[in-house]
Amino acid sequence: MYNGKINMKIIKYLGFILVLGCMGRVVSAQTKPDALKMYQNGDYTGAIQVCEAEIAETPNSVDSYAVLCWSLLRNKQYAEAEQRAADGLAVGTNDVRLLESLGEAKYYLGKNKEAMSQFEKYLSTISDDGSRVGVAYYYIGEIYIRQGRYQHADIALSAAVKKEPLLDRWWTRLGYAREMAKNYKEAVAAYDQALKLNSSQTDASLGKTRASAHLQ
């Protein structure tokens, strides 16, 4: 009888410990910061801190690397984004999110050739309906503009606006590429589309005036 009471006490104690453990996990799950939500809400510094902590705890977390790189890019920490994207790719080879992020980081660091290579690799890896396909084409177009290869820029930026037709800035840059290539009629058409989307787009208005002057 005595042993029975002791056993019951032990069972109750173990059960109590188990309940506390479960409650602790629930509380931890509820209070753990969500880096993706922080990124989406514009708290890039907070998201960076959370992602770095997650990576320290789980070094092979490719998702943490992806959100980290997005946040670093938004925070204009391009050198850090370049390094962490490379680190993440060493963990999750050819993860498309990191390929694209690495391309952006290199673009903003002025590494045009390397950025182009990353964007081309991204486009060859992902399906044509990927969420950042338009962005990749846009940056490729901007690299071509930097290089003075305006016909190529026209092709890339045309692909970009086909994917994302509501971005007036992209239409303006397409108009500029066409203007520089002396395709003035097509340039005016692109500038017009930009102004249709945003009538206060100053660059598009000025570009249309310049290109239209060559058609008179």
Secondary structure as UniProt FT lines:
FT   HELIX           2..31
FT   HELIX           35..40
FT   TURN            41..42
FT   HELIX           44..57
FT   TURN            59..60
FT   HELIX           62..74
FT   TURN            75..76
FT   HELIX           78..91
FT   TURN            93..94
FT   HELIX           96..108
FT   TURN            109..110
FT   HELIX           112..125
FT   TURN            128..129
FT   TURN            131..132
FT   HELIX           133..146
FT   TURN            147..148
FT   HELIX           150..163
FT   TURN            165..166
FT   HELIX           168..180
FT   TURN            181..182
FT   HELIX           184..197
FT   TURN            199..200
FT   HELIX           202..213
FT   TURN            214..215
//
